[in-house]
Structures are given as C-alpha cells and as structure tokens.
Amino acid sequence: MARGSHIIFVSTTLTTASTVLPGYLLYNSTKGAVEQMTRVISKDLGRKGVLVNAVAPGPVSIIVLLLRIPGFHLLEFSRMQHSMIHSR
C-alpha cells in the first residue's frame, strides 16, 4: 500500500467487551479477532505510513441478539418500545 493510505475496519467490539452471555462464543471471538487484527496490521503497516484503525459504534438494539438472553420476551419488549415511542 502507498504511504498515506488508510484502512478502517468497522466493528462492534465495544458493545461486547464486557458482556459475557451463554451462546455468544463465536460472536465475541470474532469481535476480539477484529480488534487484534487491527492492532497487528497497524503495527506492520504503520511503519510504512499507512493508517489502520477500527471504528466501533455504540450499542444498538438487535432483536436476534436479544432473543438469546434468558428471560427475554419479545412481546414485553415490543410493548415497552411502543409505550416509549408514543409517550413522547
């Protein structure tokens, strides 16, 4: 890569950094892999003037992930969301 090039990974590592739930092994492992890959590539290419970074947006509500949480009920969640939207 040419000097001054940029590599930017988009990841959600910050949302799972401190969350440990059953059934999330592969999800959390891949997030950790992206973080480490960013660090290693940054060290390797940084000497050549290439910027490598990862952008980690804040948490978002993802129903598929919520459904894996023990005790989570979609109907209750839907009612809560509905009341929050209509109470504004």
Backbone hydrogen bonds in HBPLUS format (Angstrom, degrees):
<---DONOR---> <-ACCEPTOR-->    atom                        ^
c    i                          cat <-CA-CA->   ^        H-A-AA   ^      H-
h    n   atom  resd res      DA  || num        DHA   H-A  angle D-A-AA Bond
n    s   type  num  typ     dist DA aas  dist angle  dist       angle   num
A0005-SER N   A0002-ALA O   3.03 MM   3  5.69 146.7  2.14 143.5 143.4     1
A0004-GLY N   A0049-GLY O   2.85 MM  45  5.51 159.2  1.89 126.3 133.4     2
A0051-LEU N   A0005-SER O   2.97 MM  46  6.34 154.2  2.03 162.9 156.9     3
A0007-ILE N   A0051-LEU O   2.76 MM  44  6.18 151.2  1.84 159.2 168.5     4
A0053-ASN N   A0007-ILE O   2.92 MM  46  6.40 154.6  1.99 157.4 165.8     5
A0009-PHE N   A0053-ASN O   2.85 MM  44  6.30 161.2  1.88 152.2 155.3     6
A0055-VAL N   A0009-PHE O   2.70 MM  46  6.14 160.7  1.74 166.0 169.8     7
A0011-SER N   A0055-VAL O   2.79 MM  44  5.99 170.2  1.80 158.7 161.8     8
A0015-THR N   A0012-THR O   3.09 MM   3  5.67 141.7  2.24 113.8 123.6     9
A0016-THR N   A0013-THR O   3.21 MM   3  5.59 148.8  2.32 107.5 115.8    10
A0019-THR N   A0016-THR O   3.31 MM   3  4.89 153.6  2.38  94.2 102.0    11
A0028-ASN N   A0024-TYR O   2.88 MM   4  5.90 174.7  1.88 162.2 163.7    12
A0029-SER N   A0025-LEU O   2.89 MM   4  5.88 153.9  1.95 147.0 155.5    13
A0030-THR N   A0026-LEU O   3.02 MM   4  6.13 159.5  2.07 148.4 152.3    14
A0031-LYS N   A0027-TYR O   3.22 MM   4  6.49 150.3  2.31 143.0 151.2    15
A0032-GLY N   A0028-ASN O   2.99 MM   4  6.26 157.2  2.04 149.4 155.2    16
A0033-ALA N   A0029-SER O   2.92 MM   4  6.16 147.0  2.03 142.8 152.6    17
A0034-VAL N   A0030-THR O   3.02 MM   4  6.26 154.4  2.09 146.0 151.0    18
A0035-GLU N   A0031-LYS O   3.16 MM   4  6.43 158.0  2.21 145.7 151.4    19
A0036-GLN N   A0032-GLY O   3.00 MM   4  6.26 164.1  2.03 151.4 154.9    20
A0037-MET N   A0033-ALA O   2.82 MM   4  5.90 160.5  1.85 150.8 157.2    21
A0038-THR N   A0034-VAL O   2.97 MM   4  6.08 155.6  2.03 144.5 150.6    22
A0039-ARG N   A0035-GLU O   3.16 MM   4  6.47 155.6  2.22 143.3 149.5    23
A0040-VAL N   A0036-GLN O   2.93 MM   4  6.20 165.7  1.95 157.9 160.8    24
A0041-ILE N   A0037-MET O   2.93 MM   4  6.01 172.4  1.94 154.7 157.3    25
A0042-SER N   A0038-THR O   2.94 MM   4  5.90 149.7  2.03 140.1 149.2    26
A0043-LYS N   A0039-ARG O   3.04 MM   4  6.32 153.6  2.12 144.8 150.9    27
A0044-ASP N   A0040-VAL O   2.94 MM   4  6.22 163.9  1.96 154.1 158.8    28
A0045-LEU N   A0041-ILE O   2.80 MM   4  5.85 173.4  1.81 155.4 157.6    29
A0046-GLY N   A0042-SER O   2.74 MM   4  5.21 135.7  1.93 132.5 143.9    30
A0048-LYS N   A0045-LEU O   2.89 MM   3  5.18 145.2  2.01 105.9 117.0    31
A0050-VAL N   A0045-LEU O   3.13 MM   5  5.35 163.3  2.16 139.7 137.4    32
A0049-GLY N   A0046-GLY O   3.05 MM   3  5.11 162.6  2.08 109.3 111.3    33
A0065-LEU N   A0062-ILE O   3.06 MM   3  5.54 123.2  2.40 110.3 123.2    34
A0066-LEU N   A0062-ILE O   2.99 MM   4  6.27 162.0  2.02 154.9 160.8    35
A0067-LEU N   A0063-ILE O   2.88 MM   4  6.04 152.6  1.96 156.0 161.3    36
A0068-ARG N   A0065-LEU O   3.09 MM   3  5.48 149.7  2.19 107.7 116.4    37
A0069-ILE N   A0066-LEU O   3.03 MM   3  5.47 160.6  2.07 114.2 120.4    38
A0072-PHE N   A0069-ILE O   3.04 MM   3  5.58 158.1  2.09 141.8 140.9    39
A0077-PHE N   A0073-HIS O   3.02 MM   4  6.28 161.2  2.06 154.1 160.1    40
A0078-SER N   A0074-LEU O   2.83 MM   4  6.00 158.3  1.88 152.0 157.9    41
A0079-ARG N   A0075-LEU O   2.97 MM   4  6.23 158.8  2.01 148.7 153.9    42
A0080-MET N   A0076-GLU O   2.96 MM   4  6.18 157.6  2.01 148.2 154.4    43
A0081-GLN N   A0077-PHE O   2.90 MM   4  6.16 163.9  1.93 154.0 158.0    44
A0082-HIS N   A0078-SER O   2.91 MM   4  6.08 161.7  1.95 149.2 154.6    45
A0083-SER N   A0079-ARG O   2.94 MM   4  6.16 161.4  1.97 150.0 154.4    46
A0084-MET N   A0080-MET O   2.96 MM   4  6.17 153.1  2.03 148.8 156.5    47
A0085-ILE N   A0081-GLN O   2.97 MM   4  6.19 160.2  2.01 153.5 158.2    48
A0086-HIS N   A0082-HIS O   3.05 MM   4  6.20 162.1  2.08 150.8 155.6    49
A0087-SER N   A0083-SER O   3.04 MM   4  5.89 117.9  2.44 135.5 147.7    50
